């Protein structure tokens, strides 16, 4: 695992954008896994800004898969994660909406296996963008989730529904269930890129990076992956015991090593 301590959320976004662009320049047909939520937003804004400045690679042949989706929201509903990723990233990069896939929220009974098959048919995810919850969750894999889990339906906690009510008219409008890629699904991606900013993520980052591998901290599965990159700002990295070491390693990283 490569841990990269940075100063600000904007620096995290810039380095994460470098990682994504490096992949797309190497492989114009790359498959990206995309997370929603607040953590990836600086990255997405940076990518769109570079495209508007005409310094970005072409994303015309890129394929995308979202991490999760609300169950029961109709296609086109503004708060589906599919519509959210359109607004926050893929439309701004000029990626055709037909090249962006998400789990079928209207058929939760069969959506999981079909989504797994779709990812496999695309050749697998080359780079998966991830955020992390304050309790260490990845996607909607809450503490206690199987480390080998695949795409499936999960029940949202009351707290999560209250947290997400700001995007809806009221908490009663927030769906009770989601479809989410499992931890086993996430681990199949060839490169995991986790971005975390803010003091509220410090304990989760410390547990994920330096704590034991445990279902109590789903993000600790990154320790099992052969190519995982963790980008943190000063606040999110404050709880890391080996912070000085990570800084030394990043400062001494040779250019040929890349991402």
Rosetta blueprint (number, residue, H / E / L):
1 X L
2 X E
3 X E
4 X E
5 X E
6 X L
7 X L
8 X L
9 X H
10 X H
11 X H
12 X H
13 X H
14 X H
15 X H
16 X H
17 X H
18 X H
19 X H
20 X H
21 X H
22 X H
23 X H
24 X H
25 X H
26 X H
27 X L
28 X L
29 X L
30 X L
31 X E
32 X E
33 X E
34 X E
35 X L
36 X L
37 X L
38 X L
39 X L
40 X L
41 X H
42 X H
43 X H
44 X H
45 X H
46 X H
47 X H
48 X H
49 X H
50 X H
51 X H
52 X H
53 X L
54 X L
55 X L
56 X L
57 X L
58 X L
59 X L
60 X L
61 X L
62 X L
63 X E
64 X E
65 X E
66 X E
67 X L
68 X E
69 X E
70 X E
71 X L
72 X L
73 X L
74 X L
75 X L
76 X L
77 X L
78 X L
79 X L
80 X L
81 X H
82 X H
83 X H
84 X H
85 X H
86 X H
87 X H
88 X H
89 X H
90 X H
91 X L
92 X L
93 X L
94 X L
95 X L
96 X L
97 X H
98 X H
99 X H
100 X E
101 X E
102 X L
103 X L
104 X L
105 X L
106 X L
107 X L
108 X H
109 X H
110 X H
111 X H
112 X H
113 X H
114 X H
115 X H
116 X H
117 X H
118 X H
119 X H
120 X H
121 X H
122 X L
123 X L
124 X L
125 X L
126 X L
127 X E
128 X E
129 X E
130 X E
131 X L
132 X L
133 X L
134 X L
135 X L
136 X L
137 X L
138 X E
139 X L
140 X L
141 X E
142 X L
143 X L
144 X L
145 X L
146 X L
147 X L
148 X L
149 X L
150 X L
151 X L
152 X E
153 X E
154 X E
155 X E
156 X L
157 X L
158 X H
159 X H
160 X H
161 X H
162 X H
163 X H
164 X H
165 X H
166 X H
167 X H
168 X L
169 X L
170 X L
171 X H
172 X H
173 X H
174 X L
175 X L
176 X L
177 X E
178 X E
179 X E
180 X E
181 X L
182 X L
183 X H
184 X H
185 X H
186 X H
187 X H
188 X L
189 X L
190 X L
191 X E
192 X E
193 X E
194 X E
195 X E
196 X E
197 X L
198 X L
199 X H
200 X H
201 X H
202 X H
203 X H
204 X H
205 X H
206 X H
207 X H
208 X H
209 X H
210 X H
211 X L
212 X L
213 X L
214 X E
215 X L
216 X L
217 X E
218 X H
219 X H
220 X H
221 X H
222 X H
223 X H
224 X H
225 X L
226 X L
227 X L
228 X E
229 X E
230 X E
231 X E
232 X E
233 X L
234 X L
235 X L
236 X L
237 X L
238 X L
239 X L
240 X L
241 X L
242 X L
243 X H
244 X H
245 X H
246 X H
247 X H
248 X H
249 X H
250 X H
251 X H
252 X L
253 X L
254 X L
255 X H
256 X H
257 X H
258 X L
259 X L
